[in-house]
Amino acid sequence: PGLERLLANFYPQSKRGRPTVDLLKVFDGCLYHMRTGCQWHAMPRTFGAPSTVHMWFQRFSRDGFFHAV
């Protein structure tokens, strides 16, 4: 519950626009990338589209989310 709460604080659900991806899966994908060093396009699709995971990786970095974790 701690990580879910932190994600909700950093990235609250919007009532408008496209629904947000499952940020827990995306975060797991970011961790997978950092652990394995695999190329983005070689990531398993269980984490979502590689381009989406990469975009969120950049956003997590920019927003200080990794530091908060």
mmJSON file of the N, C-alpha and C atoms, coordinates in Angstrom:
{"data_MODEL":{"atom_site":{
"group_PDB":["ATOM","ATOM","ATOM","ATOM","ATOM","ATOM","ATOM","ATOM","ATOM","ATOM","ATOM","ATOM","ATOM","ATOM","ATOM","ATOM","ATOM","ATOM","ATOM","ATOM","ATOM","ATOM","ATOM","ATOM","ATOM","ATOM","ATOM","ATOM","ATOM","ATOM","ATOM","ATOM","ATOM","ATOM","ATOM","ATOM","ATOM","ATOM","ATOM","ATOM","ATOM","ATOM","ATOM","ATOM","ATOM","ATOM","ATOM","ATOM","ATOM","ATOM","ATOM","ATOM","ATOM","ATOM","ATOM","ATOM","ATOM","ATOM","ATOM","ATOM","ATOM","ATOM","ATOM","ATOM","ATOM","ATOM","ATOM","ATOM","ATOM","ATOM","ATOM","ATOM","ATOM","ATOM","ATOM","ATOM","ATOM","ATOM","ATOM","ATOM","ATOM","ATOM","ATOM","ATOM","ATOM","ATOM","ATOM","ATOM","ATOM","ATOM","ATOM","ATOM","ATOM","ATOM","ATOM","ATOM","ATOM","ATOM","ATOM","ATOM","ATOM","ATOM","ATOM","ATOM","ATOM","ATOM","ATOM","ATOM","ATOM","ATOM","ATOM","ATOM","ATOM","ATOM","ATOM","ATOM","ATOM","ATOM","ATOM","ATOM","ATOM","ATOM","ATOM","ATOM","ATOM","ATOM","ATOM","ATOM","ATOM","ATOM","ATOM","ATOM","ATOM","ATOM","ATOM","ATOM","ATOM","ATOM","ATOM","ATOM","ATOM","ATOM","ATOM","ATOM","ATOM","ATOM","ATOM","ATOM","ATOM","ATOM","ATOM","ATOM","ATOM","ATOM","ATOM","ATOM","ATOM","ATOM","ATOM","ATOM","ATOM","ATOM","ATOM","ATOM","ATOM","ATOM","ATOM","ATOM","ATOM","ATOM","ATOM","ATOM","ATOM","ATOM","ATOM","ATOM","ATOM","ATOM","ATOM","ATOM","ATOM","ATOM","ATOM","ATOM","ATOM","ATOM","ATOM","ATOM","ATOM","ATOM","ATOM","ATOM","ATOM","ATOM","ATOM","ATOM","ATOM","ATOM","ATOM","ATOM","ATOM","ATOM","ATOM","ATOM","ATOM","ATOM","ATOM"],
"id":[1,2,3,4,5,6,7,8,9,10,11,12,13,14,15,16,17,18,19,20,21,22,23,24,25,26,27,28,29,30,31,32,33,34,35,36,37,38,39,40,41,42,43,44,45,46,47,48,49,50,51,52,53,54,55,56,57,58,59,60,61,62,63,64,65,66,67,68,69,70,71,72,73,74,75,76,77,78,79,80,81,82,83,84,85,86,87,88,89,90,91,92,93,94,95,96,97,98,99,100,101,102,103,104,105,106,107,108,109,110,111,112,113,114,115,116,117,118,119,120,121,122,123,124,125,126,127,128,129,130,131,132,133,134,135,136,137,138,139,140,141,142,143,144,145,146,147,148,149,150,151,152,153,154,155,156,157,158,159,160,161,162,163,164,165,166,167,168,169,170,171,172,173,174,175,176,177,178,179,180,181,182,183,184,185,186,187,188,189,190,191,192,193,194,195,196,197,198,199,200,201,202,203,204,205,206,207],
"type_symbol":["N","C","C","N","C","C","N","C","C","N","C","C","N","C","C","N","C","C","N","C","C","N","C","C","N","C","C","N","C","C","N","C","C","N","C","C","N","C","C","N","C","C","N","C","C","N","C","C","N","C","C","N","C","C","N","C","C","N","C","C","N","C","C","N","C","C","N","C","C","N","C","C","N","C","C","N","C","C","N","C","C","N","C","C","N","C","C","N","C","C","N","C","C","N","C","C","N","C","C","N","C","C","N","C","C","N","C","C","N","C","C","N","C","C","N","C","C","N","C","C","N","C","C","N","C","C","N","C","C","N","C","C","N","C","C","N","C","C","N","C","C","N","C","C","N","C","C","N","C","C","N","C","C","N","C","C","N","C","C","N","C","C","N","C","C","N","C","C","N","C","C","N","C","C","N","C","C","N","C","C","N","C","C","N","C","C","N","C","C","N","C","C","N","C","C","N","C","C","N","C","C","N","C","C","N","C","C"],
"label_atom_id":["N","CA","C","N","CA","C","N","CA","C","N","CA","C","N","CA","C","N","CA","C","N","CA","C","N","CA","C","N","CA","C","N","CA","C","N","CA","C","N","CA","C","N","CA","C","N","CA","C","N","CA","C","N","CA","C","N","CA","C","N","CA","C","N","CA","C","N","CA","C","N","CA","C","N","CA","C","N","CA","C","N","CA","C","N","CA","C","N","CA","C","N","CA","C","N","CA","C","N","CA","C","N","CA","C","N","CA","C","N","CA","C","N","CA","C","N","CA","C","N","CA","C","N","CA","C","N","CA","C","N","CA","C","N","CA","C","N","CA","C","N","CA","C","N","CA","C","N","CA","C","N","CA","C","N","CA","C","N","CA","C","N","CA","C","N","CA","C","N","CA","C","N","CA","C","N","CA","C","N","CA","C","N","CA","C","N","CA","C","N","CA","C","N","CA","C","N","CA","C","N","CA","C","N","CA","C","N","CA","C","N","CA","C","N","CA","C","N","CA","C","N","CA","C","N","CA","C","N","CA","C","N","CA","C","N","CA","C","N","CA","C"],
"label_alt_id":[null,null,null,null,null,null,null,null,null,null,null,null,null,null,null,null,null,null,null,null,null,null,null,null,null,null,null,null,null,null,null,null,null,null,null,null,null,null,null,null,null,null,null,null,null,null,null,null,null,null,null,null,null,null,null,null,null,null,null,null,null,null,null,null,null,null,null,null,null,null,null,null,null,null,null,null,null,null,null,null,null,null,null,null,null,null,null,null,null,null,null,null,null,null,null,null,null,null,null,null,null,null,null,null,null,null,null,null,null,null,null,null,null,null,null,null,null,null,null,null,null,null,null,null,null,null,null,null,null,null,null,null,null,null,null,null,null,null,null,null,null,null,null,null,null,null,null,null,null,null,null,null,null,null,null,null,null,null,null,null,null,null,null,null,null,null,null,null,null,null,null,null,null,null,null,null,null,null,null,null,null,null,null,null,null,null,null,null,null,null,null,null,null,null,null,null,null,null,null,null,null,null,null,null,null,null,null],
"label_comp_id":["PRO","PRO","PRO","GLY","GLY","GLY","LEU","LEU","LEU","GLU","GLU","GLU","ARG","ARG","ARG","LEU","LEU","LEU","LEU","LEU","LEU","ALA","ALA","ALA","ASN","ASN","ASN","PHE","PHE","PHE","TYR","TYR","TYR","PRO","PRO","PRO","GLN","GLN","GLN","SER","SER","SER","LYS","LYS","LYS","ARG","ARG","ARG","GLY","GLY","GLY","ARG","ARG","ARG","PRO","PRO","PRO","THR","THR","THR","VAL","VAL","VAL","ASP","ASP","ASP","LEU","LEU","LEU","LEU","LEU","LEU","LYS","LYS","LYS","VAL","VAL","VAL","PHE","PHE","PHE","ASP","ASP","ASP","GLY","GLY","GLY","CYS","CYS","CYS","LEU","LEU","LEU","TYR","TYR","TYR","HIS","HIS","HIS","MET","MET","MET","ARG","ARG","ARG","THR","THR","THR","GLY","GLY","GLY","CYS","CYS","CYS","GLN","GLN","GLN","TRP","TRP","TRP","HIS","HIS","HIS","ALA","ALA","ALA","MET","MET","MET","PRO","PRO","PRO","ARG","ARG","ARG","THR","THR","THR","PHE","PHE","PHE","GLY","GLY","GLY","ALA","ALA","ALA","PRO","PRO","PRO","SER","SER","SER","THR","THR","THR","VAL","VAL","VAL","HIS","HIS","HIS","MET","MET","MET","TRP","TRP","TRP","PHE","PHE","PHE","GLN","GLN","GLN","ARG","ARG","ARG","PHE","PHE","PHE","SER","SER","SER","ARG","ARG","ARG","ASP","ASP","ASP","GLY","GLY","GLY","PHE","PHE","PHE","PHE","PHE","PHE","HIS","HIS","HIS","ALA","ALA","ALA","VAL","VAL","VAL"],
"label_asym_id":["A","A","A","A","A","A","A","A","A","A","A","A","A","A","A","A","A","A","A","A","A","A","A","A","A","A","A","A","A","A","A","A","A","A","A","A","A","A","A","A","A","A","A","A","A","A","A","A","A","A","A","A","A","A","A","A","A","A","A","A","A","A","A","A","A","A","A","A","A","A","A","A","A","A","A","A","A","A","A","A","A","A","A","A","A","A","A","A","A","A","A","A","A","A","A","A","A","A","A","A","A","A","A","A","A","A","A","A","A","A","A","A","A","A","A","A","A","A","A","A","A","A","A","A","A","A","A","A","A","A","A","A","A","A","A","A","A","A","A","A","A","A","A","A","A","A","A","A","A","A","A","A","A","A","A","A","A","A","A","A","A","A","A","A","A","A","A","A","A","A","A","A","A","A","A","A","A","A","A","A","A","A","A","A","A","A","A","A","A","A","A","A","A","A","A","A","A","A","A","A","A","A","A","A","A","A","A"],
"label_entity_id":["1","1","1","1","1","1","1","1","1","1","1","1","1","1","1","1","1","1","1","1","1","1","1","1","1","1","1","1","1","1","1","1","1","1","1","1","1","1","1","1","1","1","1","1","1","1","1","1","1","1","1","1","1","1","1","1","1","1","1","1","1","1","1","1","1","1","1","1","1","1","1","1","1","1","1","1","1","1","1","1","1","1","1","1","1","1","1","1","1","1","1","1","1","1","1","1","1","1","1","1","1","1","1","1","1","1","1","1","1","1","1","1","1","1","1","1","1","1","1","1","1","1","1","1","1","1","1","1","1","1","1","1","1","1","1","1","1","1","1","1","1","1","1","1","1","1","1","1","1","1","1","1","1","1","1","1","1","1","1","1","1","1","1","1","1","1","1","1","1","1","1","1","1","1","1","1","1","1","1","1","1","1","1","1","1","1","1","1","1","1","1","1","1","1","1","1","1","1","1","1","1","1","1","1","1","1","1"],
"label_seq_id":[1,1,1,2,2,2,3,3,3,4,4,4,5,5,5,6,6,6,7,7,7,8,8,8,9,9,9,10,10,10,11,11,11,12,12,12,13,13,13,14,14,14,15,15,15,16,16,16,17,17,17,18,18,18,19,19,19,20,20,20,21,21,21,22,22,22,23,23,23,24,24,24,25,25,25,26,26,26,27,27,27,28,28,28,29,29,29,30,30,30,31,31,31,32,32,32,33,33,33,34,34,34,35,35,35,36,36,36,37,37,37,38,38,38,39,39,39,40,40,40,41,41,41,42,42,42,43,43,43,44,44,44,45,45,45,46,46,46,47,47,47,48,48,48,49,49,49,50,50,50,51,51,51,52,52,52,53,53,53,54,54,54,55,55,55,56,56,56,57,57,57,58,58,58,59,59,59,60,60,60,61,61,61,62,62,62,63,63,63,64,64,64,65,65,65,66,66,66,67,67,67,68,68,68,69,69,69],
"pdbx_PDB_ins_code":[null,null,null,null,null,null,null,null,null,null,null,null,null,null,null,null,null,null,null,null,null,null,null,null,null,null,null,null,null,null,null,null,null,null,null,null,null,null,null,null,null,null,null,null,null,null,null,null,null,null,null,null,null,null,null,null,null,null,null,null,null,null,null,null,null,null,null,null,null,null,null,null,null,null,null,null,null,null,null,null,null,null,null,null,null,null,null,null,null,null,null,null,null,null,null,null,null,null,null,null,null,null,null,null,null,null,null,null,null,null,null,null,null,null,null,null,null,null,null,null,null,null,null,null,null,null,null,null,null,null,null,null,null,null,null,null,null,null,null,null,null,null,null,null,null,null,null,null,null,null,null,null,null,null,null,null,null,null,null,null,null,null,null,null,null,null,null,null,null,null,null,null,null,null,null,null,null,null,null,null,null,null,null,null,null,null,null,null,null,null,null,null,null,null,null,null,null,null,null,null,null,null,null,null,null,null,null],
"Cartn_x":[0.807,0.0,0.854,2.066,2.901,3.262,3.657,4.032,2.816,1.678,0.45,0.069,0.211,-0.127,0.831,2.114,3.103,2.825,2.501,2.147,0.915,-0.082,-1.301,-1.016,-0.08,0.271,1.013,1.922,2.698,1.858,1.026,0.287,-1.183,-1.961,-3.385,-4.131,-5.152,-5.965,-6.713,-6.662,-7.376,-8.78,-9.714,-11.098,-11.312,-10.33,-10.466,-9.364,-9.581,-8.564,-8.484,-7.361,-7.147,-6.93,-7.369,-7.08,-5.577,-5.086,-3.67,-3.358,-2.164,-1.733,-1.571,-1.408,-1.175,0.245,0.359,1.667,2.505,1.862,2.638,3.373,2.686,3.336,4.454,4.179,5.182,6.393,6.152,7.258,8.073,7.388,8.086,8.934,8.41,9.169,10.419,10.305,11.477,12.524,12.076,13.011,13.662,12.862,13.386,14.489,14.235,15.231,16.507,16.362,17.543,18.322,17.609,18.277,19.003,18.344,18.894,19.731,19.446,20.157,19.737,18.588,18.128,17.754,17.721,17.274,15.771,15.313,13.896,13.011,13.353,12.487,12.537,13.484,13.599,12.88,12.218,11.52,10.3,9.991,8.76,7.534,6.539,5.335,4.447,4.802,3.997,4.013,5.012,5.116,4.408,3.945,3.323,4.203,3.796,4.572,5.924,7.013,8.326,8.422,7.781,7.832,7.112,6.042,5.312,6.15,6.774,7.624,8.787,9.376,10.49,10.028,8.863,8.344,8.13,7.556,7.328,8.639,9.627,10.947,11.522,11.42,11.917,11.123,9.831,8.983,9.265,9.395,9.742,11.067,12.026,13.337,13.215,12.536,12.392,11.64,10.607,9.752,10.306,11.41,11.989,11.309,10.519,9.795,10.742,11.764,12.718,13.382,13.705,14.343,13.378,12.105,11.1,10.892,11.074,10.919,12.081],
"Cartn_y":[-1.209,0.0,1.28,1.228,2.41,2.95,2.057,2.48,2.984,2.321,2.771,4.172,4.424,5.739,6.801,6.463,7.401,7.711,6.685,6.905,7.799,7.57,8.383,9.831,10.053,11.42,12.138,11.449,12.054,12.216,11.213,11.177,10.848,11.835,11.568,11.246,10.421,10.04,11.256,11.441,12.547,12.097,13.006,12.699,12.845,13.448,13.721,13.02,12.9,12.345,10.834,10.343,8.891,8.345,7.127,6.523,6.275,6.454,6.243,4.751,4.41,3.017,2.546,1.261,0.708,1.097,2.097,2.632,1.646,0.718,-0.304,-1.206,-1.605,-2.428,-1.655,-0.384,0.451,0.633,0.866,1.014,-0.278,-1.423,-2.71,-2.846,-2.36,-2.375,-1.519,-0.375,0.494,-0.212,-0.867,-1.615,-2.757,-3.437,-4.527,-3.998,-2.86,-2.256,-1.899,-1.334,-0.947,-2.177,-3.257,-4.477,-5.204,-5.308,-6.146,-5.366,-4.083,-3.287,-3.609,-4.264,-4.63,-3.375,-3.513,-2.407,-2.248,-1.019,-0.752,-1.629,-1.767,-2.54,-4.034,-4.494,-5.92,-6.282,-5.319,-5.588,-6.478,-7.337,-8.129,-7.218,-7.592,-6.77,-6.829,-7.652,-7.713,-6.388,-5.553,-4.253,-3.156,-3.464,-2.482,-2.261,-1.342,-1.032,-0.44,-0.887,-0.368,1.157,1.754,3.209,3.886,3.266,3.813,3.701,2.548,2.368,3.353,3.546,4.496,5.92,6.291,7.634,7.854,6.852,6.973,6.93,6.173,6.166,7.583,8.251,9.629,10.557,10.351,11.2,10.951,9.675,9.361,10.019,9.971,10.576,12.085,12.701,14.16,14.664,13.945,14.391,14.043,13.302,12.927,11.746,10.988,9.857,8.766,8.464,7.422,7.812,9.068,9.546,9.4,9.665,9.557,8.113,7.179,5.757,5.328],
"Cartn_z":[0.0,0.0,0.0,0.509,0.568,-0.803,-1.702,-3.052,-3.816,-3.644,-4.311,-3.843,-2.552,-2.011,-2.549,-2.629,-3.146,-4.619,-5.399,-6.805,-6.928,-6.074,-6.118,-5.739,-4.818,-4.433,-5.555,-6.211,-7.293,-8.564,-8.847,-10.107,-9.849,-9.378,-9.113,-10.401,-10.278,-11.433,-11.957,-13.24,-13.881,-14.245,-14.148,-14.519,-16.024,-16.7,-18.125,-18.906,-20.194,-21.069,-21.002,-21.485,-21.516,-20.115,-19.867,-18.569,-18.429,-17.24,-16.973,-16.978,-17.415,-17.406,-15.964,-15.773,-14.446,-14.028,-13.167,-12.808,-11.996,-11.287,-10.574,-11.564,-12.632,-13.658,-14.34,-14.646,-15.298,-14.393,-13.108,-12.158,-12.082,-12.063,-12.082,-13.348,-14.461,-15.714,-15.619,-14.966,-14.77,-13.919,-12.854,-12.003,-12.777,-13.601,-14.429,-15.344,-15.966,-16.857,-16.09,-14.899,-14.112,-13.635,-13.284,-12.817,-13.938,-15.09,-16.161,-17.162,-17.317,-18.314,-19.736,-19.892,-21.236,-22.021,-23.324,-24.157,-23.991,-24.174,-23.954,-24.827,-26.084,-26.99,-26.707,-25.886,-25.564,-24.262,-23.634,-22.372,-22.608,-21.652,-21.765,-21.786,-22.565,-22.691,-21.455,-20.485,-19.256,-18.507,-18.766,-18.107,-18.891,-20.072,-20.948,-22.163,-22.985,-24.182,-23.765,-24.389,-24.015,-24.113,-25.092,-25.214,-24.045,-23.566,-22.42,-21.158,-20.952,-19.766,-19.807,-20.973,-21.101,-20.806,-21.319,-21.053,-19.558,-18.897,-17.454,-16.686,-17.147,-16.517,-16.515,-17.65,-17.745,-16.831,-16.783,-15.928,-14.449,-14.055,-12.663,-12.277,-13.19,-12.924,-12.783,-13.714,-13.726,-12.497,-12.091,-10.989,-9.604,-9.547,-8.263,-7.601,-8.379,-7.8,-7.314,-8.109,-7.693,-6.38,-6.231,-4.999,-3.811,-4.048,-2.981,-2.53,-3.473,-3.145,-2.274],
"occupancy":[1.0,1.0,1.0,1.0,1.0,1.0,1.0,1.0,1.0,1.0,1.0,1.0,1.0,1.0,1.0,1.0,1.0,1.0,1.0,1.0,1.0,1.0,1.0,1.0,1.0,1.0,1.0,1.0,1.0,1.0,1.0,1.0,1.0,1.0,1.0,1.0,1.0,1.0,1.0,1.0,1.0,1.0,1.0,1.0,1.0,1.0,1.0,1.0,1.0,1.0,1.0,1.0,1.0,1.0,1.0,1.0,1.0,1.0,1.0,1.0,1.0,1.0,1.0,1.0,1.0,1.0,1.0,1.0,1.0,1.0,1.0,1.0,1.0,1.0,1.0,1.0,1.0,1.0,1.0,1.0,1.0,1.0,1.0,1.0,1.0,1.0,1.0,1.0,1.0,1.0,1.0,1.0,1.0,1.0,1.0,1.0,1.0,1.0,1.0,1.0,1.0,1.0,1.0,1.0,1.0,1.0,1.0,1.0,1.0,1.0,1.0,1.0,1.0,1.0,1.0,1.0,1.0,1.0,1.0,1.0,1.0,1.0,1.0,1.0,1.0,1.0,1.0,1.0,1.0,1.0,1.0,1.0,1.0,1.0,1.0,1.0,1.0,1.0,1.0,1.0,1.0,1.0,1.0,1.0,1.0,1.0,1.0,1.0,1.0,1.0,1.0,1.0,1.0,1.0,1.0,1.0,1.0,1.0,1.0,1.0,1.0,1.0,1.0,1.0,1.0,1.0,1.0,1.0,1.0,1.0,1.0,1.0,1.0,1.0,1.0,1.0,1.0,1.0,1.0,1.0,1.0,1.0,1.0,1.0,1.0,1.0,1.0,1.0,1.0,1.0,1.0,1.0,1.0,1.0,1.0,1.0,1.0,1.0,1.0,1.0,1.0,1.0,1.0,1.0,1.0,1.0,1.0],
"B_iso_or_equiv":[0.0,0.0,0.0,0.0,0.0,0.0,0.0,0.0,0.0,0.0,0.0,0.0,0.0,0.0,0.0,0.0,0.0,0.0,0.0,0.0,0.0,0.0,0.0,0.0,0.0,0.0,0.0,0.0,0.0,0.0,0.0,0.0,0.0,0.0,0.0,0.0,0.0,0.0,0.0,0.0,0.0,0.0,0.0,0.0,0.0,0.0,0.0,0.0,0.0,0.0,0.0,0.0,0.0,0.0,0.0,0.0,0.0,0.0,0.0,0.0,0.0,0.0,0.0,0.0,0.0,0.0,0.0,0.0,0.0,0.0,0.0,0.0,0.0,0.0,0.0,0.0,0.0,0.0,0.0,0.0,0.0,0.0,0.0,0.0,0.0,0.0,0.0,0.0,0.0,0.0,0.0,0.0,0.0,0.0,0.0,0.0,0.0,0.0,0.0,0.0,0.0,0.0,0.0,0.0,0.0,0.0,0.0,0.0,0.0,0.0,0.0,0.0,0.0,0.0,0.0,0.0,0.0,0.0,0.0,0.0,0.0,0.0,0.0,0.0,0.0,0.0,0.0,0.0,0.0,0.0,0.0,0.0,0.0,0.0,0.0,0.0,0.0,0.0,0.0,0.0,0.0,0.0,0.0,0.0,0.0,0.0,0.0,0.0,0.0,0.0,0.0,0.0,0.0,0.0,0.0,0.0,0.0,0.0,0.0,0.0,0.0,0.0,0.0,0.0,0.0,0.0,0.0,0.0,0.0,0.0,0.0,0.0,0.0,0.0,0.0,0.0,0.0,0.0,0.0,0.0,0.0,0.0,0.0,0.0,0.0,0.0,0.0,0.0,0.0,0.0,0.0,0.0,0.0,0.0,0.0,0.0,0.0,0.0,0.0,0.0,0.0,0.0,0.0,0.0,0.0,0.0,0.0],
"pdbx_formal_charge":[null,null,null,null,null,null,null,null,null,null,null,null,null,null,null,null,null,null,null,null,null,null,null,null,null,null,null,null,null,null,null,null,null,null,null,null,null,null,null,null,null,null,null,null,null,null,null,null,null,null,null,null,null,null,null,null,null,null,null,null,null,null,null,null,null,null,null,null,null,null,null,null,null,null,null,null,null,null,null,null,null,null,null,null,null,null,null,null,null,null,null,null,null,null,null,null,null,null,null,null,null,null,null,null,null,null,null,null,null,null,null,null,null,null,null,null,null,null,null,null,null,null,null,null,null,null,null,null,null,null,null,null,null,null,null,null,null,null,null,null,null,null,null,null,null,null,null,null,null,null,null,null,null,null,null,null,null,null,null,null,null,null,null,null,null,null,null,null,null,null,null,null,null,null,null,null,null,null,null,null,null,null,null,null,null,null,null,null,null,null,null,null,null,null,null,null,null,null,null,null,null,null,null,null,null,null,null],
"auth_seq_id":[1,1,1,2,2,2,3,3,3,4,4,4,5,5,5,6,6,6,7,7,7,8,8,8,9,9,9,10,10,10,11,11,11,12,12,12,13,13,13,14,14,14,15,15,15,16,16,16,17,17,17,18,18,18,19,19,19,20,20,20,21,21,21,22,22,22,23,23,23,24,24,24,25,25,25,26,26,26,27,27,27,28,28,28,29,29,29,30,30,30,31,31,31,32,32,32,33,33,33,34,34,34,35,35,35,36,36,36,37,37,37,38,38,38,39,39,39,40,40,40,41,41,41,42,42,42,43,43,43,44,44,44,45,45,45,46,46,46,47,47,47,48,48,48,49,49,49,50,50,50,51,51,51,52,52,52,53,53,53,54,54,54,55,55,55,56,56,56,57,57,57,58,58,58,59,59,59,60,60,60,61,61,61,62,62,62,63,63,63,64,64,64,65,65,65,66,66,66,67,67,67,68,68,68,69,69,69],
"auth_comp_id":["PRO","PRO","PRO","GLY","GLY","GLY","LEU","LEU","LEU","GLU","GLU","GLU","ARG","ARG","ARG","LEU","LEU","LEU","LEU","LEU","LEU","ALA","ALA","ALA","ASN","ASN","ASN","PHE","PHE","PHE","TYR","TYR","TYR","PRO","PRO","PRO","GLN","GLN","GLN","SER","SER","SER","LYS","LYS","LYS","ARG","ARG","ARG","GLY","GLY","GLY","ARG","ARG","ARG","PRO","PRO","PRO","THR","THR","THR","VAL","VAL","VAL","ASP","ASP","ASP","LEU","LEU","LEU","LEU","LEU","LEU","LYS","LYS","LYS","VAL","VAL","VAL","PHE","PHE","PHE","ASP","ASP","ASP","GLY","GLY","GLY","CYS","CYS","CYS","LEU","LEU","LEU","TYR","TYR","TYR","HIS","HIS","HIS","MET","MET","MET","ARG","ARG","ARG","THR","THR","THR","GLY","GLY","GLY","CYS","CYS","CYS","GLN","GLN","GLN","TRP","TRP","TRP","HIS","HIS","HIS","ALA","ALA","ALA","MET","MET","MET","PRO","PRO","PRO","ARG","ARG","ARG","THR","THR","THR","PHE","PHE","PHE","GLY","GLY","GLY","ALA","ALA","ALA","PRO","PRO","PRO","SER","SER","SER","THR","THR","THR","VAL","VAL","VAL","HIS","HIS","HIS","MET","MET","MET","TRP","TRP","TRP","PHE","PHE","PHE","GLN","GLN","GLN","ARG","ARG","ARG","PHE","PHE","PHE","SER","SER","SER","ARG","ARG","ARG","ASP","ASP","ASP","GLY","GLY","GLY","PHE","PHE","PHE","PHE","PHE","PHE","HIS","HIS","HIS","ALA","ALA","ALA","VAL","VAL","VAL"],
"auth_asym_id":["A","A","A","A","A","A","A","A","A","A","A","A","A","A","A","A","A","A","A","A","A","A","A","A","A","A","A","A","A","A","A","A","A","A","A","A","A","A","A","A","A","A","A","A","A","A","A","A","A","A","A","A","A","A","A","A","A","A","A","A","A","A","A","A","A","A","A","A","A","A","A","A","A","A","A","A","A","A","A","A","A","A","A","A","A","A","A","A","A","A","A","A","A","A","A","A","A","A","A","A","A","A","A","A","A","A","A","A","A","A","A","A","A","A","A","A","A","A","A","A","A","A","A","A","A","A","A","A","A","A","A","A","A","A","A","A","A","A","A","A","A","A","A","A","A","A","A","A","A","A","A","A","A","A","A","A","A","A","A","A","A","A","A","A","A","A","A","A","A","A","A","A","A","A","A","A","A","A","A","A","A","A","A","A","A","A","A","A","A","A","A","A","A","A","A","A","A","A","A","A","A","A","A","A","A","A","A"],
"auth_atom_id":["N","CA","C","N","CA","C","N","CA","C","N","CA","C","N","CA","C","N","CA","C","N","CA","C","N","CA","C","N","CA","C","N","CA","C","N","CA","C","N","CA","C","N","CA","C","N","CA","C","N","CA","C","N","CA","C","N","CA","C","N","CA","C","N","CA","C","N","CA","C","N","CA","C","N","CA","C","N","CA","C","N","CA","C","N","CA","C","N","CA","C","N","CA","C","N","CA","C","N","CA","C","N","CA","C","N","CA","C","N","CA","C","N","CA","C","N","CA","C","N","CA","C","N","CA","C","N","CA","C","N","CA","C","N","CA","C","N","CA","C","N","CA","C","N","CA","C","N","CA","C","N","CA","C","N","CA","C","N","CA","C","N","CA","C","N","CA","C","N","CA","C","N","CA","C","N","CA","C","N","CA","C","N","CA","C","N","CA","C","N","CA","C","N","CA","C","N","CA","C","N","CA","C","N","CA","C","N","CA","C","N","CA","C","N","CA","C","N","CA","C","N","CA","C","N","CA","C","N","CA","C","N","CA","C","N","CA","C","N","CA","C"],
"pdbx_PDB_model_num":[1,1,1,1,1,1,1,1,1,1,1,1,1,1,1,1,1,1,1,1,1,1,1,1,1,1,1,1,1,1,1,1,1,1,1,1,1,1,1,1,1,1,1,1,1,1,1,1,1,1,1,1,1,1,1,1,1,1,1,1,1,1,1,1,1,1,1,1,1,1,1,1,1,1,1,1,1,1,1,1,1,1,1,1,1,1,1,1,1,1,1,1,1,1,1,1,1,1,1,1,1,1,1,1,1,1,1,1,1,1,1,1,1,1,1,1,1,1,1,1,1,1,1,1,1,1,1,1,1,1,1,1,1,1,1,1,1,1,1,1,1,1,1,1,1,1,1,1,1,1,1,1,1,1,1,1,1,1,1,1,1,1,1,1,1,1,1,1,1,1,1,1,1,1,1,1,1,1,1,1,1,1,1,1,1,1,1,1,1,1,1,1,1,1,1,1,1,1,1,1,1,1,1,1,1,1,1]
}}}
